[in-house]
Amino acid sequence: MRFRHPDGTVVHLSYCTNVHPAETLDGVLAQLRDHCEPVRRRLGRDRLGIGLWLARPAARALTADPAALRALRAELDHRGLEVVTLNGFPYEGFGAQEVKYRVYRPDWTEPERLAHTTDLARLLAALLPDDVTDGTLSTLPLAWRTGFDEHAAGTARAALTTLTERLDALEELTGKSIRVALEPEPGCVVETTADAIGPLTALPGDRVGVCVDTCHLATSFEDPATALAALDAAGIGIPKAQLSAALHADHPHRPEVRAALAAFAEPRFLHQTRTLTADGPRGTDDLPEALSGGSLPDTAPWRAHFHVPLHAPPAPPLTSTLPVLQDALTRLVGGPRPRTRHLEVETYTWQALPPAARPRDRARLADGIAAELALARDLLTDLGLKELP
């Protein structure tokens, strides 16, 4: 979906296909047919943006076979879909029964991460619509925090420097400008937007910036105004933002609240949990740890890294951090000029919701994703952006 900002800039809205995990190229093509096109039809659009997730096997197949890449581009056109952004955070195995810490490997200290991201950038340059010259690619925030020392930081910095050189060369070759965005996430080396400033200012040029994920921002209790002002002051760009909401519990000491939270403590994904204390945020690596370990103070609200559907907050006594998303979005695109031009709804946890809230079939999942995009669309038009055909 495309929108015209009052300053004339085109802002793109998509949804991320990591909610339909597929490891192979055939699986990706099936996603377009079985999921993405039905979402587009529900919205009554001739064209829908998708934030494509290509697992390593699928990316490798496309890189090795130019004909397959052309066929994917043709299939996107046939289904009324367009791609201006890729989600390069998960490498593979995102549909496994247990993902947890595996999603952070390989990290930016490992050569596989650089090779995969380079391939994704080249693929994105070939998939961009003919009238679009700029693409974005989100990636993990360097690494999970444990064991990340000065040597690891130097290795990651060297890899990202090499990436910027490759992206420069790619633009010279294709005329397409691809920018990469580190996505701060609780528990990682770059946990907050503030943590991104040091590593990014050490890199040459502006090829690498920040992906502001509003679920992660809220989970870490970051204030959108402060976070975005700090990035601006440091000259750090925001190539992409992910529109997402975290799980919020106002009174985690109450038994009924803990019982409600426990329904979201599922085995597939990591749900880092945070609370705000007088000394700053404190947290655990996962929601079950917060509920059972007694290590997290429960006298102030908790927030958990669980991507709650934007239009469907959990039932009381829980809620979502949608107001943080609204605040951040206002500051990202509601001003005299947009701070980012690529927005992506990323609710990959539909099938991890408590059983009663899970979609029972493809049709209901498509209904839910379309409802999320409709809410995001309404937020944008309320800010003065005009939806384009």
Stockholm file with secondary structure:
# STOCKHOLM 1.0

chainA/1-389         MRFRHPDGTVVHLSYCTNVHPAETLDGVLAQLRDHCEPVRRRLGRDRLGIGLWLARPAARALTADPAALRALRAELDHRGLEVVTLNGFPYEGFGAQEVKYRVYRPDWTEPERLAHTTDLARLLAALLPDDVTDGTLSTLPLAWRTGFDEHAAGTARAALTTLTERLDALEELTGKSIRVALEPEPGCVVETTADAIGPLTALPGDRVGVCVDTCHLATSFEDPATALAALDAAGIGIPKAQLSAALHADHPHRPEVRAALAAFAEPRFLHQTRTLTADGPRGTDDLPEALSGGSLPDTAPWRAHFHVPLHAPPAPPLTSTLPVLQDALTRLVGGPRPRTRHLEVETYTWQALPPAARPRDRARLADGIAAELALARDLLTDLGLKELP
#=GR chainA/1-389 SS CEEECTTSCEEEEEEEGGGSCCCSHHHHHHHIIIIIHHHHHHHTCSCEEEEECCCHHHHHHHHHCHHHHHHHHHHHHHTTEEEEEEECSCCSCTTSSCCGGGGGCSCTTSHHHHHHHHHHHHHHHHHSCTTCCEEEEEECCSSBSTTCCHHHHHHHHHHHHHHHHHHHHHHHHHSCEEEEEECCCTTBSSCSHHHHHHHHHTSSSSSEEEEEEHHHHHHTTCCHHHHHHHHHHHTCCCCEEEECEEEEESCTTSHHHHHHHHTTCCSSSCCCEEEEETTEEEEESSHHHHHHHCCSCCSSCEEEEEEECTTCCCCTTEEECHHHHHHHHHHHHSSSSCSCSEEEECCCCGGGSCGGGSCSSHHHHHHHHHHHHHHHHHHHHHTTCEECC
#=GC SS_cons         CEEECTTSCEEEEEEEGGGSCCCSHHHHHHHIIIIIHHHHHHHTCSCEEEEECCCHHHHHHHHHCHHHHHHHHHHHHHTTEEEEEEECSCCSCTTSSCCGGGGGCSCTTSHHHHHHHHHHHHHHHHHSCTTCCEEEEEECCSSBSTTCCHHHHHHHHHHHHHHHHHHHHHHHHHSCEEEEEECCCTTBSSCSHHHHHHHHHTSSSSSEEEEEEHHHHHHTTCCHHHHHHHHHHHTCCCCEEEECEEEEESCTTSHHHHHHHHTTCCSSSCCCEEEEETTEEEEESSHHHHHHHCCSCCSSCEEEEEEECTTCCCCTTEEECHHHHHHHHHHHHSSSSCSCSEEEECCCCGGGSCGGGSCSSHHHHHHHHHHHHHHHHHHHHHTTCEECC
//
